[in-house]
């Protein structure tokens, strides 16, 4: 089974998580990040921007509406 994330991407997320635990991580709006999941998402997006091996984003299923 192939590895999903590169080691460089894992290190990037690790650095972001360290920032988060120290209370220094900020979102794009400048507010402090208080949610662990948001911190992970920031690390993954930064790794993706840097061109590291990160899985693609999952496509959101479209909601079908029926005519009445």
Secondary structure as the mmCIF struct_conf table of DSSP 4:
data_model
#
loop_
_struct_conf.conf_type_id
_struct_conf.id
_struct_conf.beg_label_comp_id
_struct_conf.beg_label_asym_id
_struct_conf.beg_label_seq_id
_struct_conf.end_label_comp_id
_struct_conf.end_label_asym_id
_struct_conf.end_label_seq_id
BEND BEND1 UNK A 4 UNK A 5
HELX_RH_AL_P HELX_RH_AL_P1 UNK A 7 UNK A 22
TURN_TY1_P TURN_TY1_P1 UNK A 23 UNK A 23
STRN STRN1 UNK A 26 UNK A 26
TURN_TY1_P TURN_TY1_P2 UNK A 28 UNK A 29
BEND BEND2 UNK A 30 UNK A 30
HELX_LH_PP_P HELX_LH_PP_P1 UNK A 31 UNK A 31
STRN STRN2 UNK A 32 UNK A 32
HELX_LH_PP_P HELX_LH_PP_P2 UNK A 33 UNK A 33
HELX_RH_AL_P HELX_RH_AL_P2 UNK A 36 UNK A 49
TURN_TY1_P TURN_TY1_P3 UNK A 50 UNK A 51
HELX_LH_PP_P HELX_LH_PP_P3 UNK A 55 UNK A 64
#
